[in-house]
Structures are given as structure tokens and as C-alpha cells.
Amino acid sequence: MKKLLLIVAMLISACSSITPFRDIDYSLQGQWSMLDKGNIHNPLATKRILEITDKELLLSIETGTVTARYTPVDGHIHLKTTNITDNLDFPKIVGEQTNIQFLHAMIEDEEFLAIRDIEDHLTLFSDKALSPRYRTNELFYVFHRDGTRKHEPNFSYYQSFYGYFWHSSHKYIYIQEVSEIPIDDYLFTVEPRKEYAARYPNLIRYPIDRDAYYPVLMYVTLNTKGEITSMTPQNYIGKGIYSRPTHPLPAIQVNYALSEAHKAIKLLEPNITTVVFSATQKVTDFTILSLIPQVIDHAGKPIYKQTVLYTQDEILPGHSLTSDFNLTGDPIEINGISYKDITGKKHTMILNISGRDNSLVLVEIE
């Protein structure tokens, strides 16, 4: 789908934005004040100041200054501490090496910077110099730069994507889109795609702990207006790696249609049930099927003869499709659907009525 709007800022990554500070319209060089657990409502909460030069990071703490030289690496920087000034508390930090991830944020014309030690936060640089008491739930340390910069972010009409949720105000939700990098079927890591820039009107109810600290990685779904329809927190397990949810939100949800028109159909045709299929992410090749068991395979699973009753090229998140079914008819013929999710994987589902509460359920078959 052609992007209608492009985020105007450039990609932020350690390689492109830390050094040599070119090809973007701002610089991360300068001084940043550490926040208390990423609380952007209470800036300048600690006495730790990070100064970034073209070659070094200088962290000023209560008892001295930790100097670390860095080398850009794909997706992060490699940091080696080289000096401590007047600091006898942490002598072993000299020579300490670690890898650091960076996120850069522009929120309401103020700049924020988040860094994360991806060596499981066992390094002395993280434990002693940065101090675990200041880090967020996802093990970020967040900094604020004084001053303002006028910023008018745009957004694209993506249907579903991963992004760091940073902040919500009375008007906007701020999301930094990232690229997913699969490790295996259960694990993945991410890399920032753009400057922190997206904002979305029309706030929704979303499963976010108001007492949590940010940024937090979310799986975000938009409708065709660019409005958020769902946000699902992802589970950070360390070393820059996330695990996929054990029970992710299904691409298609099913329910009874409850409009007056559908109630009238039910009265006229008691055996007919009107069903609504709602998309939580973009699905393609949506098909309503008649499934008839033919044989049982060597694993004891039935193989179905599939008859296509209806097809639709796509259903977008926030949209739905309504269809009538006879759920109490021929016990041999089974109602079902199939579709492809955003990864291109095909799913074939049987439409059933739950014996526990009479709700509609979709059961996937292989």
C-alpha cells in the first residue's frame, strides 16, 4: 500500500546518529540530564549528566566523571570506559566494555534520549555508573536535553507495526516505529526505523499500566484513518531481545452481530446466525469456507474437502465483514474461514459455538 505520508525525519541508529553526526538535521552531541526511571514529567530528577562528543561519552556523577570512548556497530555502539576523574568508588570501571542501544525521542518539542546496556545489565558501567535505581521496566536509562526544538511530526498509514510507546498527552500518543528482526519463531529484536516522530489523534483505551515507565515496546494496529485501534505490550527478556506473546491477539476475531436488522433476520429465519468477523491487523485473501471431513491422516487429524463460498481481497484493521451461517444444520458440513496474516502465513479456522458459554470461537486447523 502506497504510503500517504512520510515521517520527515531520518533513521535513528547508533551508526547514523552517534557518529559522524551527518545526514540528519540535528545532533546528539551535547549534554543530557538523566531522568528518574524515564519519568519525562519530572525532568532533571538525578545528578547524572551525559555529555556526548564525536568520540566519547562523559558521564558526570556525584563523585566524579566516567569517560568512555565508543565505536559504532550495527544497531548499537561498542563502549569502552577509559578514565575516571576523582572517583575512588568505582576504580574497576576503567577498561569496562559493553554494548549500548540508543533511542532518540522528540516529545512536545523537547528531546529525550534512551540508552540500554544490552549485556544483561551486568556490566559495571550500567551497575555502578548509571545505577539500576534509575532504569525503566525495559532497562532503559532516559535522558532529557534542555531547550526546545519546534517539531511537527507526520505519520504513515501503516496497518500494524512494532513501535516504542513513549508518552501520551491529552491529544496524542507518541510512537517510535521500529523494524522487527526475527531470531527464531519465538524471539526477535528491533531496530529504530525513523526519528521518534509519530503522533496519533483520538486516544483509545489501551492495555498500558499507568504506573509503568517508558519507553515500552508495543505491537500497534491502526485503522485506515491512522488512528490506533490496539496496542499490545511485548515482553523484554534481556540482551536486546523480546519474546513473542504466548497468546497474541488473533488477526480475526468473531462475534455475534447484534444490530436490529440482524435480530430481525434471526426472528424470520431461526436457524440463521449472523456473524461478524473483525480484523485486528490487515488480512488478505479472506475466504468463507464449507468444510467436509474426507479422511483421517496418519496423525489422526481429519483432512477436509474445502468449498469456497465467498472471498474478499483484504480486511483492514478496524473493519469487519458480516455473514449469515446455519450453525445448527448438517452436522457433517462445517463452517470455516481462511486468510493470510501480515506475514503472509495462511490460517484455516473452523467456526464453532463454545459449549461453555455459547460464544463464537475460531479453532485453527493445520
Salt bridges, closest charged atoms under 4 A:
GLU56 OE2 - ARG69 NH1 3.33
GLU62 OE1 - ARG48 NH1 3.30
GLU108 OE2 - HIS167 NE2 3.57
GLU110 OE1 - HIS144 NE2 2.72
GLU111 OE2 - HIS104 NE2 2.89
GLU111 OE2 - ARG145 NH2 3.19
GLU111 OE1 - ARG149 NE 3.65
GLU138 OE1 - ARG116 NH1 3.74
ASP146 OD1 - HIS144 ND1 3.64
GLU152 OE2 - LYS150 NZ 3.73
GLU152 OE1 - ARG199 NH2 3.25
GLU177 OE2 - ARG193 NH1 2.67
GLU177 OE1 - LYS194 NZ 3.37
GLU180 OE2 - ARG244 NH2 2.51
GLU195 OE2 - HIS151 NE2 3.93
GLU260 OE2 - LYS263 NZ 3.50
ASP285 OD2 - LYS340 NZ 3.46
GLU314 OE1 - LYS282 NZ 3.49
ASP341 OD2 - HIS347 NE2 2.87
GLU364 OE2 - HIS347 ND1 2.68
GLU366 OE1 - LYS301 NZ 2.90
